[in-house]
Amino acid sequence: MPLRQLFENNRQWSQQINADDPKFFEKLSKQQSPTYLWIGCADSRVPANEIVGLLPGELFVHRNVANVVVHSDLNCLSVMQYAVDVLKVKHIIVCGHYGCGGVQAALRDQRLGLIDNWLRHVQDVIHKYPKHIANCATELDMVNRSCELNVIEQVLNVGQTTIVQAAWDRGQNVTIHGWIYGLQNGLLKDLKATVNDPSKLKDAQARALEGLMESK
Ligand code: CO
């Protein structure tokens, strides 16, 4: 597809939105007040807004390979801090997806270059929960289970950031969710790791991990 086509698509998209709501872009250019922060995989098959049917202005988005929340990643932390402290989002959604190439590469210990260092974080998650992977019959099952484990672990990581901890301390209402998206059916699944209270963080994770064991 030539790049010219992208500009043509963009023109049509803008026209369509204007036709539906002539004030849409004018209103949006003045402010954004999204309710949700989405932390998802960079995979081109998992377009955040589209999956959940939200318009521009409704979803604050951070994406990286394999939806990892690293304690010292200033990029992700800055997005989260702005979302929580300034935009006052009410929900932080960590959304992974089945068949994640990053998770698969981590599981296979593949050598792909610089990204191997990033995927070490996913390998750490995989090594942390050997019991949860042991009962997988095929490699695909193992990849998908690792995708689920990774989401649940990242929910914990979000909850442990100074940003969310401070928000909870001051009584701000922030709920973290762990979801996973199916590339094969376009459907989201809630991994039931939802938490909005620092004292329930570990319990929420344990419950979600138990849920995984029961689903197999
Ligand atoms: Co992915």
Residues whose N, C-alpha, C, O or C-beta is under 5 A from the ligand:
A	BS01	CO	C41 D43 A66 C100 G101 G102
